[in-house]
Amino acid sequence: MNDLELSPEFHVEFSRGGGSDSGCINHVTRHRSGGWITTHVGRFFITDARIPAECFFPHKRLDLFVSDKKLVSKPEWLAGILFEALRKRGAIDEPAWVEWHGAKPLDGKAYGDVFDFD
């Protein structure tokens, strides 16, 4: 697991390996006492473009899925700084296609012991 600070407001946790790097983006709210609260605002995936077609050059894809439009009002900005931070880490380079998407969780269900509420 790797961590990146995109800005004072956004923190990234990402995993690398096997040609499918991915991670999650958290919005950070800092308190005067030194603590902070993080809110999950998106996920991203880095993949290889695998289907070569006419006029299609080999490249990487960075897909960003934003799940909180209130905290990420400009997904294109977040995608840009995410690309630059990952490029500096060597996780992606040009040529690359960067795309941002809106995503909203519909529901979920725990299978087995997932949470400890005691």
Secondary structure as GFF3:
##gff-version 3
##sequence-region A 1 118
A	DSSP	beta_strand	2	7	.	.	.	ID=ss1
A	DSSP	beta_strand	10	15	.	.	.	ID=ss2
A	DSSP	beta_strand	21	30	.	.	.	ID=ss3
A	DSSP	beta_strand	36	48	.	.	.	ID=ss4
A	DSSP	beta_strand	60	66	.	.	.	ID=ss5
A	DSSP	alpha_helix	75	89	.	.	.	ID=ss6
A	DSSP	beta_strand	96	102	.	.	.	ID=ss7
###
